[in-house]
Amino acid sequence: MLNGVKYAACAAMISVALVAGATGAYAEDAISLEISVKDHVFSPAEMKLPHGKVVLLTIRNDDPTPMEFEAKPFKIEKPIKGNSSAVVRIKVPEEAGKILFVDEPREDKTLGYFIVE
Protein backbone atom coordinates (compact mmCIF):
# COMPACT_ATOMS: atom_id res chain seq x y z
CA MET A 1 0.00 0.00 0.00
CA LEU A 2 2.87 2.37 0.73
CA ASN A 3 4.07 2.16 -2.89
CA GLY A 4 0.56 3.13 -4.07
CA VAL A 5 0.62 6.22 -1.85
CA LYS A 6 4.07 7.20 -3.11
CA TYR A 7 2.92 6.71 -6.73
CA ALA A 8 -0.18 8.88 -6.19
CA ALA A 9 1.89 11.62 -4.52
CA CYS A 10 4.46 11.53 -7.32
CA ALA A 11 1.74 11.69 -10.01
CA ALA A 12 0.13 14.67 -8.26
CA MET A 13 3.45 16.54 -8.10
CA ILE A 14 4.10 15.91 -11.80
CA SER A 15 0.60 17.19 -12.67
CA VAL A 16 1.16 20.38 -10.66
CA ALA A 17 4.54 20.92 -12.32
CA LEU A 18 3.05 20.50 -15.81
CA VAL A 19 0.24 22.97 -15.10
CA ALA A 20 2.65 25.49 -13.56
CA GLY A 21 4.97 25.18 -16.54
CA ALA A 22 2.14 25.70 -19.02
CA THR A 23 0.90 28.74 -17.10
CA GLY A 24 4.40 30.23 -16.99
CA ALA A 25 4.88 29.81 -20.72
CA TYR A 26 1.50 31.44 -21.39
CA ALA A 27 2.29 34.41 -19.16
CA GLU A 28 5.67 34.97 -20.86
CA ASP A 29 4.13 34.96 -24.35
CA ALA A 30 1.33 37.42 -23.53
CA ILE A 31 1.72 41.17 -23.96
CA SER A 32 0.36 43.35 -21.13
CA LEU A 33 -1.39 46.61 -22.03
CA GLU A 34 -3.55 49.05 -20.07
CA ILE A 35 -6.45 51.32 -20.86
CA SER A 36 -8.40 53.60 -18.53
CA VAL A 37 -11.76 55.31 -18.42
CA LYS A 38 -12.17 58.74 -16.80
CA ASP A 39 -15.22 60.99 -17.19
CA HIS A 40 -16.60 58.27 -19.49
CA VAL A 41 -13.74 58.65 -21.99
CA PHE A 42 -11.24 55.91 -22.87
CA SER A 43 -7.54 56.75 -22.70
CA PRO A 44 -6.05 55.94 -25.11
CA ALA A 45 -9.05 56.01 -27.45
CA GLU A 46 -7.06 54.04 -30.03
CA MET A 47 -4.76 51.20 -29.10
CA LYS A 48 -2.46 49.31 -31.45
CA LEU A 49 -2.42 45.53 -31.08
CA PRO A 50 0.15 43.21 -32.67
CA HIS A 51 -1.53 40.67 -34.94
CA GLY A 52 -1.50 37.05 -33.91
CA LYS A 53 -0.46 37.74 -30.30
CA VAL A 54 -2.19 37.28 -26.96
CA VAL A 55 -2.82 40.51 -25.05
CA LEU A 56 -3.67 40.78 -21.36
CA LEU A 57 -5.55 44.07 -21.25
CA THR A 58 -6.01 45.78 -17.90
CA ILE A 59 -9.06 48.06 -17.98
CA ARG A 60 -9.03 50.66 -15.22
CA ASN A 61 -12.34 52.36 -14.43
CA ASP A 62 -11.42 55.66 -12.78
CA ASP A 63 -15.06 56.77 -12.65
CA PRO A 64 -17.23 56.20 -9.56
CA THR A 65 -19.95 54.59 -11.69
CA PRO A 66 -19.78 51.02 -13.01
CA MET A 67 -19.13 50.29 -16.66
CA GLU A 68 -19.25 47.31 -19.01
CA PHE A 69 -16.29 46.98 -21.36
CA GLU A 70 -17.45 45.36 -24.58
CA ALA A 71 -15.59 44.32 -27.74
CA LYS A 72 -18.03 42.19 -29.77
CA PRO A 73 -15.52 40.78 -32.30
CA PHE A 74 -13.46 39.39 -29.39
CA LYS A 75 -16.63 38.20 -27.58
CA ILE A 76 -15.71 40.28 -24.53
CA GLU A 77 -18.27 41.69 -22.10
CA LYS A 78 -16.66 42.60 -18.79
CA PRO A 79 -18.51 44.51 -16.05
CA ILE A 80 -16.17 46.70 -13.99
CA LYS A 81 -17.20 48.41 -10.77
CA GLY A 82 -16.46 52.08 -10.23
CA ASN A 83 -12.90 52.92 -9.14
CA SER A 84 -11.62 49.42 -9.88
CA SER A 85 -10.03 47.42 -12.67
CA ALA A 86 -10.24 44.11 -14.49
CA VAL A 87 -8.08 42.11 -16.87
CA VAL A 88 -9.30 40.54 -20.10
CA ARG A 89 -7.44 38.17 -22.42
CA ILE A 90 -7.52 39.00 -26.12
CA LYS A 91 -6.34 36.67 -28.89
CA VAL A 92 -5.53 39.20 -31.61
CA PRO A 93 -6.43 38.02 -35.12
CA GLU A 94 -3.85 37.69 -37.88
CA GLU A 95 -5.60 40.09 -40.25
CA ALA A 96 -5.18 43.86 -39.91
CA GLY A 97 -8.17 46.03 -39.13
CA LYS A 98 -9.98 48.39 -36.81
CA ILE A 99 -12.09 46.90 -33.99
CA LEU A 100 -14.59 48.91 -31.95
CA PHE A 101 -14.72 48.71 -28.15
CA VAL A 102 -17.26 50.50 -25.95
CA ASP A 103 -18.68 51.03 -22.50
CA GLU A 104 -21.95 49.28 -23.30
CA PRO A 105 -24.34 51.56 -21.38
CA ARG A 106 -22.73 54.62 -23.05
CA GLU A 107 -21.90 53.27 -26.53
CA ASP A 108 -22.58 56.62 -28.20
CA LYS A 109 -20.11 58.51 -25.98
CA THR A 110 -17.59 56.07 -24.50
CA LEU A 111 -15.93 54.27 -27.38
CA GLY A 112 -12.56 53.53 -28.87
CA TYR A 113 -10.76 51.32 -31.37
CA PHE A 114 -8.17 48.59 -31.40
CA ILE A 115 -5.92 48.93 -34.44
CA VAL A 116 -4.58 45.52 -35.45
CA GLU A 117 -1.28 45.85 -37.33
C-alpha positions in Angstrom: 0.0 0.0 0.0 2.9 2.4 0.7 4.1 2.2 -2.9 0.6 3.1 -4.1 0.6 6.2 -1.8 4.1 7.2 -3.1 2.9 6.7 -6.7 -0.2 8.9 -6.2 1.9 11.6 -4.5 4.5 11.5 -7.3 1.7 11.7 -10.0 0.1 14.7 -8.3 3.5 16.5 -8.1 4.1 15.9 -11.8 0.6 17.2 -12.7 1.2 20.4 -10.7 4.5 20.9 -12.3 3.0 20.5 -15.8 0.2 23.0 -15.1 2.7 25.5 -13.6 5.0 25.2 -16.5 2.1 25.7 -19.0 0.9 28.7 -17.1 4.4 30.2 -17.0 4.9 29.8 -20.7 1.5 31.4 -21.4 2.3 34.4 -19.2 5.7 35.0 -20.9 4.1 35.0 -24.3 1.3 37.4 -23.5 1.7 41.2 -24.0 0.4 43.4 -21.1 -1.4 46.6 -22.0 -3.5 49.0 -20.1 -6.5 51.3 -20.9 -8.4 53.6 -18.5 -11.8 55.3 -18.4 -12.2 58.7 -16.8 -15.2 61.0 -17.2 -16.6 58.3 -19.5 -13.7 58.6 -22.0 -11.2 55.9 -22.9 -7.5 56.7 -22.7 -6.1 55.9 -25.1 -9.1 56.0 -27.5 -7.1 54.0 -30.0 -4.8 51.2 -29.1 -2.5 49.3 -31.5 -2.4 45.5 -31.1 0.2 43.2 -32.7 -1.5 40.7 -34.9 -1.5 37.0 -33.9 -0.5 37.7 -30.3 -2.2 37.3 -27.0 -2.8 40.5 -25.0 -3.7 40.8 -21.4 -5.5 44.1 -21.2 -6.0 45.8 -17.9 -9.1 48.1 -18.0 -9.0 50.7 -15.2 -12.3 52.4 -14.4 -11.4 55.7 -12.8 -15.1 56.8 -12.6 -17.2 56.2 -9.6 -19.9 54.6 -11.7 -19.8 51.0 -13.0 -19.1 50.3 -16.7 -19.2 47.3 -19.0 -16.3 47.0 -21.4 -17.4 45.4 -24.6 -15.6 44.3 -27.7 -18.0 42.2 -29.8 -15.5 40.8 -32.3 -13.5 39.4 -29.4 -16.6 38.2 -27.6 -15.7 40.3 -24.5 -18.3 41.7 -22.1 -16.7 42.6 -18.8 -18.5 44.5 -16.0 -16.2 46.7 -14.0 -17.2 48.4 -10.8 -16.5 52.1 -10.2 -12.9 52.9 -9.1 -11.6 49.4 -9.9 -10.0 47.4 -12.7 -10.2 44.1 -14.5 -8.1 42.1 -16.9 -9.3 40.5 -20.1 -7.4 38.2 -22.4 -7.5 39.0 -26.1 -6.3 36.7 -28.9 -5.5 39.2 -31.6 -6.4 38.0 -35.1 -3.8 37.7 -37.9 -5.6 40.1 -40.2 -5.2 43.9 -39.9 -8.2 46.0 -39.1 -10.0 48.4 -36.8 -12.1 46.9 -34.0 -14.6 48.9 -32.0 -14.7 48.7 -28.1 -17.3 50.5 -26.0 -18.7 51.0 -22.5 -21.9 49.3 -23.3 -24.3 51.6 -21.4 -22.7 54.6 -23.1 -21.9 53.3 -26.5 -22.6 56.6 -28.2 -20.1 58.5 -26.0 -17.6 56.1 -24.5 -15.9 54.3 -27.4 -12.6 53.5 -28.9 -10.8 51.3 -31.4 -8.2 48.6 -31.4 -5.9 48.9 -34.4 -4.6 45.5 -35.4 -1.3 45.8 -37.3 
